[in-house]
Amino acid sequence: MRGSEYDYLIVGAGLYGAVFAHEAHKNGKKCLVVDKRDHLGGNTYCENVEGINVHKYGAHIFHTNDKGIWDYVNGFVPFNRYTNSPLAHYKGELYNLPFNMNTFRQLWGISTPEEAMAIIGEQTAPHQGSTPSNLEEQALSLVGRDIYEKLIKGYTEKQWGRKATELPAFIIKRLPLRFTYDNNYFNDAYQGIPIGGYNNLVEGLLRSIECRVGVDYFKDRDHLDPLAKKVVYTGKIDEYFGYCHGKLEYRSLKFEHSILETQNFQGNAVVNYTEADIPHTRIIEHKHFEFGNQRSTVITKEFPLEASPSNEPYYPINDTKNMAIYSSYKEMASQQPDVLFGGRLAEYRYYDMHQVIGAALAKTKKIFP
């Protein structure tokens, strides 16, 4: 029997849980937020190292076309003007991303869109007219051999831990080609990083709300559940149901953080390493997210790996097998009237930050019209 000490027990202090808690609190509901980590913010958490806000769980760059969501987050903390313009490193050469006229000039020494279109058309022509049976064939049909070999193949195989010929074609539905000299990775109208880091955003959302960190919901479930009328669960949906239909698969990441006694290591926040024989997929230099001028710098190398009990699940593998398992859990979740399932892990889908905030806001608007 559920108690009435709290209206909502919110399991997980990431963006979905924090937004839900804020909106519920705003509507007069009493919330308790718990998280098994020793901090709030989920994967957006930043750790201050050498005066630099280090994105502890990988780079988080906020971008959206939704002015309402942009205004919402800026209501808690102002965002800076950071624009994501990553580079790709391949065998000692650097190429601009996304694929644009700067990239094509670096690849082929050309200068006009007409020249770039002609080369891409020539390279993709042999792969037209048939349905791609794997990711490699799909990529070759979209961008041709040069871009695929240098900028896609190695990076993708490292990210997924499988050969491109073993990956389904649907993973790459499209590969945008820009025939302008534009290195802005995102097309969204609004983009930036919270000034002072994402902790300021999460702390703003959870201000005046009771939060407990270092609490493992599953170890203390019998005590926690009766405290509230309803539960908002943002963890792994298969774990909630004891993995009774099997475990959902994810790709994960390992991060190696290093403090370097140099003011500027790579001159850019994000550099992807697309060679297959370099094990990390990218290096993040965190100070560039906030235009820092500290004497030292902090870099993070990202290494993809399979998810396991000892590392965090990041990217759901939404193939046919896993989606069939998820549908069974989703049906079970629909039979839980006192539990709301939301967020990346509970919905087994990849969310960008603006999307998870939008999903939480949409849910709360239905509950608190």
SVG drawing of the C-alpha trace seen along z (x, -y; Angstrom):
<svg xmlns="http://www.w3.org/2000/svg" viewBox="-5 -34 58 48">
<polyline fill="none" stroke="black" stroke-width="0.4" points="0.0,0.0 1.4,-3.3 1.8,-6.1 1.2,-9.8 4.4,-11.3 5.3,-12.3 3.1,-12.6 6.0,-11.4 9.1,-9.3 11.3,-10.1 14.0,-7.5 16.8,-9.1 18.1,-12.7 18.9,-13.1 17.1,-15.7 13.8,-13.7 13.5,-13.2 14.7,-16.8 12.2,-18.4 9.4,-16.2 10.2,-17.0 10.4,-20.8 7.0,-20.8 5.3,-18.7 6.7,-20.9 5.5,-24.0 2.0,-22.4 2.1,-21.9 3.2,-18.3 5.7,-17.0 8.6,-15.1 11.5,-12.9 14.2,-12.4 16.7,-9.6 19.7,-8.6 22.3,-5.8 25.2,-8.0 26.8,-10.4 25.6,-13.4 22.6,-14.9 22.3,-15.5 22.7,-12.0 25.0,-12.0 25.1,-15.8 27.0,-16.1 30.1,-18.3 33.1,-18.0 35.2,-21.1 38.9,-20.2 41.5,-22.9 38.7,-25.5 37.3,-23.7 33.8,-22.2 34.6,-18.6 31.7,-16.7 32.3,-13.6 30.1,-11.3 30.9,-12.6 30.3,-15.8 26.9,-17.4 26.1,-20.1 22.6,-21.6 20.9,-22.3 17.2,-22.7 14.9,-24.4 12.2,-24.7 12.3,-28.2 10.0,-27.2 12.5,-24.6 15.4,-27.1 13.7,-29.7 12.8,-27.1 16.4,-26.1 17.7,-29.6 15.2,-30.4 17.4,-28.5 20.9,-29.4 22.0,-31.5 23.6,-29.6 26.7,-30.8 27.2,-31.0 29.2,-27.8 28.8,-26.4 29.8,-22.8 32.3,-22.5 34.1,-19.2 37.1,-18.0 37.9,-14.5 41.5,-13.1 42.5,-10.6 46.1,-9.5 47.6,-12.8 45.1,-14.9 42.3,-17.0 38.9,-17.4 36.0,-19.6 32.7,-18.2 29.9,-17.9 30.6,-17.1 30.7,-20.5 32.7,-22.5 35.6,-22.8 35.7,-19.0 35.5,-18.5 38.3,-21.0 40.4,-19.2 39.7,-15.8 40.0,-16.7 41.5,-20.2 38.4,-21.6 36.6,-24.9 33.2,-24.9 29.9,-23.0 29.7,-21.9 33.1,-20.1 32.2,-18.5 28.8,-17.3 30.5,-15.8 33.0,-13.8 30.3,-12.5 28.0,-11.7 30.8,-9.7 31.6,-7.8 28.0,-7.0 26.9,-6.0 28.1,-2.4 26.0,-1.8 22.7,-3.1 19.8,-1.0 20.0,1.7 18.8,1.9 21.8,1.7 22.1,4.8 24.4,3.4 25.8,0.1 28.8,0.1 26.6,0.4 24.3,-2.3 27.1,-4.8 28.7,-4.2 25.4,-4.8 25.0,-8.1 28.5,-9.7 30.9,-7.5 34.2,-5.8 36.5,-8.6 34.2,-10.0 33.2,-6.6 36.8,-5.2 38.3,-8.2 35.5,-9.6 32.9,-7.0 34.1,-3.4 36.7,-3.2 34.7,-5.5 31.5,-3.6 33.1,-0.2 34.7,-1.3 31.4,-2.9 29.4,0.3 32.1,2.9 31.2,4.6 32.3,4.5 30.3,2.1 29.3,5.0 27.7,6.7 25.7,3.6 22.2,3.0 21.8,0.4 19.0,-1.5 21.6,-2.8 22.6,-5.4 19.3,-6.6 21.0,-9.7 24.3,-11.4 23.9,-15.2 26.1,-16.8 26.4,-20.6 27.6,-22.4 28.4,-25.5 31.5,-26.5 29.7,-25.9 31.3,-23.9 28.3,-24.3 27.5,-20.7 23.9,-21.3 21.3,-23.0 19.3,-24.0 18.5,-27.7 19.6,-27.6 22.8,-26.1 25.1,-26.6 26.5,-25.4 25.1,-26.5 27.4,-29.2 29.2,-27.5 28.2,-24.0 25.2,-21.8 25.2,-21.4 23.7,-25.0 20.8,-23.8 20.0,-20.7 20.4,-22.6 18.0,-25.2 15.5,-22.6 15.8,-20.8 16.0,-23.8 13.6,-23.4 13.1,-19.7 14.3,-16.9 17.0,-14.9 19.0,-11.9 22.1,-10.7 23.9,-7.4 20.5,-5.6 20.2,-2.4 16.4,-2.1 16.5,1.7 18.3,2.3 15.8,0.2 12.7,0.6 10.6,2.0 11.2,-1.0 11.0,-3.6 7.9,-2.6 5.5,-3.0 6.7,-6.6 4.8,-8.0 1.5,-7.9 3.2,-7.4 6.7,-6.5 8.4,-8.2 11.0,-5.7 13.8,-6.8 16.1,-3.8 16.4,-0.7 13.0,0.8 14.3,4.3 15.9,4.0 12.6,2.7 10.9,6.0 13.8,8.2 14.9,8.9 12.1,11.4 12.0,11.1 15.8,10.9 18.3,8.0 18.1,5.1 21.4,4.5 23.4,1.2 26.7,-0.2 28.7,-1.9 31.7,-4.2 34.8,-4.3 36.3,-7.7 39.9,-8.5 40.3,-11.9 43.8,-13.6 45.0,-16.9 47.7,-18.4 50.1,-21.1 49.5,-23.0 47.1,-25.8 45.7,-24.4 46.0,-20.8 44.0,-20.5 42.5,-23.9 38.9,-22.5 36.4,-21.0 35.8,-17.9 38.2,-15.9 37.0,-12.6 39.5,-9.9 38.3,-8.0 41.2,-5.6 40.3,-2.0 43.7,-1.3 43.3,-4.2 41.1,-2.7 39.4,-5.9 36.7,-7.5 37.3,-11.1 39.1,-13.5 37.2,-16.2 39.0,-19.3 36.5,-20.6 37.7,-24.2 36.7,-25.1 33.0,-24.6 33.2,-27.7 36.1,-29.5 38.4,-29.0 41.9,-30.4 43.1,-28.4 46.8,-27.6 46.2,-23.9 43.7,-21.8 41.6,-18.7 41.1,-16.2 38.9,-13.1 39.4,-10.1 36.3,-8.1 36.5,-4.4 33.3,-2.5 32.6,0.8 29.7,3.2 27.5,2.4 27.9,4.6 27.0,4.5 30.2,2.6 29.7,-0.2 26.9,-2.6 24.4,-1.9 24.5,-4.8 23.2,-3.8 20.3,-1.4 20.8,1.2 17.3,0.8 17.4,3.8 14.6,6.2 15.5,8.5 15.9,5.8 12.7,4.0 10.7,7.2 12.1,7.6 11.3,3.9 7.7,4.2 7.1,6.9 8.4,4.7 6.4,1.7 3.2,3.8 4.1,4.7 4.7,1.0 1.3,0.1 -0.2,2.3 1.4,0.3 -1.1,-2.5 1.1,-4.0 4.3,-4.0 5.3,-6.4 8.2,-5.3 10.1,-8.0 13.5,-8.9 16.2,-7.3 16.6,-4.0 12.9,-3.6 11.8,-4.1 14.8,-2.3 15.5,-5.1 18.2,-7.6 17.2,-11.1 19.1,-14.4 18.8,-16.7 16.2,-18.9 14.1,-15.9 14.2,-14.4 13.2,-17.8 10.4,-18.1 9.2,-14.6 9.1,-15.3 7.3,-18.6 4.8,-16.9 4.1,-14.3 3.7,-16.9 1.4,-19.0 -0.9,-16.0 -0.8,-15.4 -1.0,-19.1 -3.0,-20.8"/>
</svg>
